[in-house]
Amino acid sequence: QVQLVESGGGLVQPGGSLRLSCVGSGDTLAKWTVGWFRQAPGKEREGVGFSSSEDGREYYADSVKGRFTISRDDAKNTVYLQMGSLKPEDTAVYYCASGPSGSGSYYLLPEIYDDWGQGTQVTVSS
């Protein structure tokens, strides 16, 4: 079991940037596929992207492709979500999650993942 803690959320103006961090403990994140998700009020949890431990690549939902970037720092046991060109519709609670090694598109589904962080709020507003 992996314990995950997200941080870095906050209030940002449209067009701005934020970097979220997901720090793991209890196990090394390098073994696991790590996904980022978000959930806005009244909406279902949505996959933003994931970093595959199987092929070492990152995959993104169409809604964030070209604006968001996922990266890992194995020495810090941390996965980052760099968000740019933020829009009001990006406002949500953002979560990271760890799951079994893999790389299919279904890894954008929350059901794949076993362990979750508590979430961090991102608000995009002027």
C-alpha positions as a Python dict, from the first residue, in 0.01 Angstrom:
ca = {
    (1, 'Q'): (0, 0, 0),
    (2, 'V'): (121, 346, -91),
    (3, 'Q'): (34, 661, 99),
    (4, 'L'): (-2, 963, -128),
    (5, 'V'): (-11, 1332, -39),
    (6, 'E'): (-90, 1603, -293),
    (7, 'S'): (8, 1967, -259),
    (8, 'G'): (46, 2280, -467),
    (9, 'G'): (-314, 2373, -532),
    (10, 'G'): (-445, 2725, -503),
    (11, 'L'): (-611, 3015, -678),
    (12, 'V'): (-474, 3115, -1017),
    (13, 'Q'): (-593, 3350, -1291),
    (14, 'P'): (-698, 3218, -1632),
    (15, 'G'): (-393, 3160, -1846),
    (16, 'G'): (-176, 3099, -1542),
    (17, 'S'): (23, 2797, -1427),
    (18, 'L'): (45, 2571, -1124),
    (19, 'R'): (253, 2270, -1033),
    (20, 'L'): (100, 1999, -820),
    (21, 'S'): (309, 1746, -632),
    (22, 'C'): (221, 1392, -529),
    (23, 'V'): (458, 1253, -269),
    (24, 'G'): (454, 883, -197),
    (25, 'S'): (548, 693, 118),
    (26, 'G'): (539, 329, 217),
    (27, 'D'): (660, 213, -124),
    (28, 'T'): (847, 345, -424),
    (29, 'L'): (627, 517, -681),
    (30, 'A'): (860, 407, -960),
    (31, 'K'): (698, 60, -939),
    (32, 'W'): (349, 193, -999),
    (33, 'T'): (156, 369, -1268),
    (34, 'V'): (54, 703, -1117),
    (35, 'G'): (-253, 884, -1238),
    (36, 'W'): (-386, 1234, -1190),
    (37, 'F'): (-759, 1291, -1164),
    (38, 'R'): (-987, 1580, -1093),
    (39, 'Q'): (-1339, 1622, -969),
    (40, 'A'): (-1546, 1936, -1000),
    (41, 'P'): (-1859, 1992, -789),
    (42, 'G'): (-2149, 1785, -918),
    (43, 'K'): (-1933, 1601, -1169),
    (44, 'E'): (-1774, 1258, -1186),
    (45, 'R'): (-1405, 1207, -1121),
    (46, 'E'): (-1218, 1260, -1448),
    (47, 'G'): (-881, 1122, -1556),
    (48, 'V'): (-633, 1395, -1644),
    (49, 'G'): (-335, 1178, -1731),
    (50, 'F'): (-98, 916, -1603),
    (51, 'S'): (267, 820, -1590),
    (52, 'S'): (316, 460, -1687),
    (53, 'S'): (568, 249, -1496),
    (54, 'E'): (545, -5, -1778),
    (55, 'D'): (680, 201, -2067),
    (56, 'G'): (802, 516, -1894),
    (57, 'R'): (569, 741, -2093),
    (58, 'E'): (299, 988, -2001),
    (59, 'Y'): (-53, 988, -2140),
    (60, 'Y'): (-312, 1266, -2125),
    (61, 'A'): (-680, 1325, -2162),
    (62, 'D'): (-771, 1528, -2471),
    (63, 'S'): (-901, 1808, -2251),
    (64, 'V'): (-553, 1882, -2112),
    (65, 'K'): (-321, 1760, -2387),
    (66, 'G'): (-62, 2023, -2472),
    (67, 'R'): (-133, 2219, -2152),
    (68, 'F'): (-50, 1973, -1874),
    (69, 'T'): (268, 1772, -1822),
    (70, 'I'): (331, 1483, -1583),
    (71, 'S'): (683, 1409, -1463),
    (72, 'R'): (852, 1196, -1201),
    (73, 'D'): (1139, 1251, -960),
    (74, 'D'): (1220, 904, -835),
    (75, 'A'): (1481, 1033, -591),
    (76, 'K'): (1207, 1230, -416),
    (77, 'N'): (943, 959, -468),
    (78, 'T'): (728, 1231, -623),
    (79, 'V'): (513, 1273, -931),
    (80, 'Y'): (432, 1620, -1059),
    (81, 'L'): (148, 1767, -1261),
    (82, 'Q'): (257, 2087, -1432),
    (83, 'M'): (-51, 2276, -1545),
    (84, 'G'): (-38, 2565, -1789),
    (85, 'S'): (-278, 2784, -1987),
    (86, 'L'): (-531, 2720, -1714),
    (87, 'K'): (-899, 2775, -1782),
    (88, 'P'): (-1191, 2824, -1544),
    (89, 'E'): (-1315, 2477, -1642),
    (90, 'D'): (-997, 2330, -1493),
    (91, 'T'): (-1129, 2424, -1150),
    (92, 'A'): (-1159, 2106, -942),
    (93, 'V'): (-1010, 1904, -662),
    (94, 'Y'): (-709, 1723, -804),
    (95, 'Y'): (-607, 1379, -687),
    (96, 'C'): (-315, 1148, -754),
    (97, 'A'): (-348, 773, -738),
    (98, 'S'): (-125, 469, -774),
    (99, 'G'): (-214, 155, -962),
    (100, 'P'): (-69, -158, -1121),
    (101, 'S'): (191, -121, -1391),
    (102, 'G'): (37, -65, -1731),
    (103, 'S'): (-23, 182, -2012),
    (104, 'G'): (-358, 131, -2180),
    (105, 'S'): (-605, 414, -2230),
    (106, 'Y'): (-821, 261, -1958),
    (107, 'Y'): (-565, 394, -1711),
    (108, 'L'): (-760, 718, -1734),
    (109, 'L'): (-1036, 539, -1542),
    (110, 'P'): (-1033, 573, -1162),
    (111, 'E'): (-1134, 209, -1110),
    (112, 'I'): (-786, 95, -1207),
    (113, 'Y'): (-620, 261, -911),
    (114, 'D'): (-580, 127, -561),
    (115, 'D'): (-442, 408, -345),
    (116, 'W'): (-545, 773, -347),
    (117, 'G'): (-433, 1097, -197),
    (118, 'Q'): (-664, 1337, -17),
    (119, 'G'): (-677, 1589, -301),
    (120, 'T'): (-580, 1952, -347),
    (121, 'Q'): (-809, 2231, -463),
    (122, 'V'): (-731, 2420, -783),
    (123, 'T'): (-941, 2726, -859),
    (124, 'V'): (-900, 2916, -1185),
    (125, 'S'): (-1070, 3253, -1163),
    (126, 'S'): (-1009, 3619, -1227),
}
